[in-house]
Structure formats: structure tokens, C-alpha cells
């Protein structure tokens, strides 16, 4: 069930608690959120490329296919 005060579910609140335990300032929070966002975008782009090519990065399926 969603927490009405924050609009976050329990898993999201756990992430907030973890984030806050490692951050002391708003700059720390901003820095961590930037890294998390960048990591999420990187994973999404890699998954999109894997789907487009039909094989995962470093897979032998790509050998001599013109994409290696």
C-alpha cells in the first residue's frame, strides 16, 4: 500500500532511507541521484542495443556479423 504522506510505497521508502543514510548534505543527495540516474539510463541503452542487435554485449553471436 502506498504511503499517503509521500506517495511512496514501502520499497521506495527503503531506497530513500538507504540514500539518506549515505548522504549528509543536499549536494550529496544530488550527486548520488545523478549517478543513479546515469546508471539507469546506461542500463536502458545497453538493453535497447542488445534488443536491436539480437544478442548481448560481448556475445560470440556477434562475431563476423558485421557488428563486431
C-alpha positions as CSV (number, residue, x, y, z in Angstrom):
1,X,0.0,0.0,0.0
2,X,1.2,3.5,-0.8
3,X,2.3,5.9,2.0
4,X,-0.2,8.7,1.6
5,X,2.1,11.3,3.0
6,X,5.0,10.8,0.5
7,X,3.2,8.9,-2.3
8,X,5.9,6.2,-2.0
9,X,5.5,2.5,-1.4
10,X,7.5,0.5,1.1
11,X,10.3,-0.4,-1.4
12,X,10.6,3.2,-2.5
13,X,10.8,4.3,1.2
14,X,13.5,1.8,1.8
15,X,15.5,3.3,-1.1
16,X,15.0,6.7,0.4
17,X,16.3,5.5,3.8
18,X,19.3,3.9,2.2
19,X,20.0,7.1,0.2
20,X,19.7,9.2,3.3
21,X,22.0,7.0,5.3
22,X,24.8,7.7,2.9
23,X,24.2,11.4,2.3
24,X,25.0,14.3,4.7
25,X,24.1,17.3,2.5
26,X,21.8,18.2,-0.3
27,X,24.8,18.2,-2.6
28,X,25.5,14.6,-1.6
29,X,21.9,13.7,-2.5
30,X,22.1,15.5,-5.8
31,X,25.4,13.8,-6.7
32,X,24.1,10.3,-5.8
33,X,20.8,10.9,-7.7
34,X,22.8,12.0,-10.8
35,X,24.9,8.8,-10.6
36,X,21.8,6.6,-10.1
37,X,20.0,8.3,-13.0
38,X,23.0,8.0,-15.3
39,X,23.4,4.3,-14.4
40,X,19.7,3.7,-15.1
41,X,20.0,5.4,-18.5
42,X,23.1,3.4,-19.3
43,X,21.4,0.1,-18.5
44,X,18.4,1.1,-20.6
45,X,20.5,2.0,-23.6
46,X,22.5,-1.3,-23.3
47,X,19.3,-3.3,-23.1
48,X,18.0,-1.4,-26.2
49,X,21.1,-2.1,-28.1
50,X,21.0,-5.8,-27.1
51,X,17.4,-6.0,-28.4
52,X,18.3,-4.1,-31.6
53,X,21.3,-6.4,-32.4
54,X,19.7,-9.6,-31.2
55,X,22.5,-10.5,-28.8
56,X,24.1,-9.2,-25.6
57,X,27.3,-7.2,-25.4
58,X,30.5,-9.4,-25.9
59,X,28.4,-12.3,-27.1
60,X,30.0,-14.6,-29.6
61,X,26.8,-14.3,-31.7
62,X,28.1,-11.0,-33.0
63,X,31.4,-12.4,-34.3
64,X,31.8,-11.9,-38.0
65,X,28.3,-10.5,-38.3
66,X,29.4,-7.0,-39.3
67,X,28.5,-5.7,-35.9
68,X,31.7,-6.8,-34.1
